[in-house]
């Protein structure tokens, strides 16, 4: 007997169907939106870093202030861990990256339940490397950026799911540490405002 295994396309199709049949059109009439997300992250450069710390996971949480139906500002606390895949140079090592990002966000289809958007902005980042939970370097601070695109799927006026992906960069000694990411998350909106 075959076991059904949903793919990303299947999940996307189901969300699209549900969001188009809920009648939810007013999610962004609320001033504040709280959001949380988790997903996959993969190093792109520098080459040496991406060979040792190839991929890992990311977690975000924050709030969005909506100035209008189409424009908002998002402040996020971000955390990523890149896991070592080199058994000789850095066994059991992790590269931990924390940051605070401030990102303008623009939404394109504000009167529909499926709402694509783009965002991007600056970040302040803290990073260190650990080996077997033992710090191998002190926390260091650098500026960086994040940018991406995605889509909300509004299930009610106050609750939505979203998928998003993009790139982020952090100044790192002589090279820029670049990675791409893919996340799924939830939005919870509140404080309805008649002016939006």
C-alpha angles and dihedrals in degrees: 000000000000119000115219112238113188116224127209089259090053092051091047091050092050092049090048091051094046095046092050092052101046097074090228109152105142107066094120095052084086117091097215130045122184115204141184130182143173135189153117129319129190129189118238104177157056091043096226092051093048091051094053101032099032103163146341142150138293136207127192134183132172150106136279125210112205114213090179139349090276105033131056141153120233126202113192138181105214132195129184134174122198112200122217117246095182112098094189109037100036113005115183091003126145130192109214122201125185126177150161116228132192111197134176109221128201123197122201109196104039097165097054134073092238106065122179118201145176128214141173141160151135128302139196110218139196121194142174140161124237132189117204089344090305115120111247093182136015122256111277129195128225138157122241146150142247131202136170151134135236147140137254121221107203112209095173136359089270106030132060140161122219143192121203142163140178146123135289133192135197127190104245119181104291098344136056112245105224128187139163126222144190123203144177121204152148135256123206113190129196146156099064113217124199091209094070 
